[in-house]
Amino acid sequence: MTGTLEAKVAIVTGAGRGIGRAVAHKLASAGAAVVANDLDDQPAREVVAEIEAAGGRALALAGDVAAQDFGTRTVAAALDRFGALDIIVNNAGYTWDNVIQKMSDEQWEAILACHLTAPFRLLRAAQAHFRERSRAEQAEGREVFRKVVNVSSVSGTGGNAGQANYSAAKAGVVGLTKALAKEWGPMKVNVNCVAFGAIETRLTQRVPAGERALVEIEGRQIRVGIPMERAMAAGREIPLGRLGTPEEAAGAIYLFCLPESDYITGQTVICGGGRGGF
């Protein structure tokens, strides 16, 4: 534990797998206590066990981020267990793709609920605590910064065919980030966004041509993965020559959690190896 984020408390959604798991480990290794959310209980408990085995502090919190009470329940869990809340990373998400003429209302609404409504509800639930702490600190003559990092995508910044729902949701995340940066600036809350390009996760796993892997999300069988040829082409087109790792993605989020980012807010950084999409 390095201590850079010592005594800080972080909520990380989607922390049981992929980028979220790497973020939870990164923040914990810097000294933060982590509330690790995942849709499924087992992955959340596994990452908490790993953090605790390394000497860190963490709490597993299973649950669907799209549930109406998720925001209030998660903020309450952080405050009850650790007594504070300093960092929120809105990372949880998945893709459910189709061209628009074949996209159902269910597909559209499910992706917006997960990627845009869920962060909105979590941040809304956190506002009262942030306001209360900010007022107390300002009365004491202290300037203490808190951090929000929202996760977008190059599909949100540039669009992507077959992802009208995901692109719209992730573009909304950028707008949400900019709006809250202005609302929460007086409370000394930095609100920034990382838009990811191609990162190696279960959603971008390589599959043979004509095939897709299946994962179960909220009782639905969702097709994921990138055809082998497309993944190879993407690697060639990325200036750094390959897809990013979850650990590299976590590093981009970590930058916005550090004290060195205290005078940066309302920004969206693309973490895509030099390319905005593929």
VENHUFEN-V73331 format. One line per field, one symbol per residue. ss: DSSP state (2 for helix, 1 for strand, 0 for the rest). phi: phi as a letter, one per 40 degrees, with the letter a starting at -180 (. if undefined). psi: psi as a letter, one per 20 degrees, with the letter a starting at -180 (. if undefined). A space follows every 10 residues. Layout:
ss=???
phi=???
psi=???
This chain:
ss=0000000011 1100000222 2222222220 0011111100 2222222222 2220000111 1100000002 2222222222 2200001111 0000000102 2200222222 2222222222 2222222222 2222222220 0000011111 1112222200 0012222222 2222222222 2222222011 1111110010 0222011000 0011111001 1111011222 2222222000 0001022222 2222200022 2000000111 10000000
phi=.cgdbdgcbb bbcgccafcc cccdcccccc hccbcccadb cccccccccc ccccgcbabc bciccccccd cccccccccc cbgaabbbbc bdiabacacc cbccdccdcc cccccbccdd ccccccdccc cccccccccc gbbbcbbbbc bbaccccbga dgbdcccccc cccccddccc dccbdccgbc bbabbcccbc bccbdcbcdg bacbbcbfgb cbcbhbddcc ccccccccdc gacccdcccc cccddccccc bcbbagbbbc baghbcaa
psi=phihkpjqpq poqkiircgh ghggggghhj iqppooqqhq gghghghghg ghhjjapqpp nqqphiqhjg ghhgghgghg gijrohppon hprrqnqqqh ijprhggghg hhgghggggg hghghigggg gghgggghhi kqopqrppoq pbqihhhiqp pjlggggggh hhhggggggh hhgighjlop orqpoqcoqo ahhjqpqqpi qqqpqpokjq opprrpqghh gggghhiphi jrqrqhhhgh hgghhiiqhi jhkpqjqopp nkjiqia.
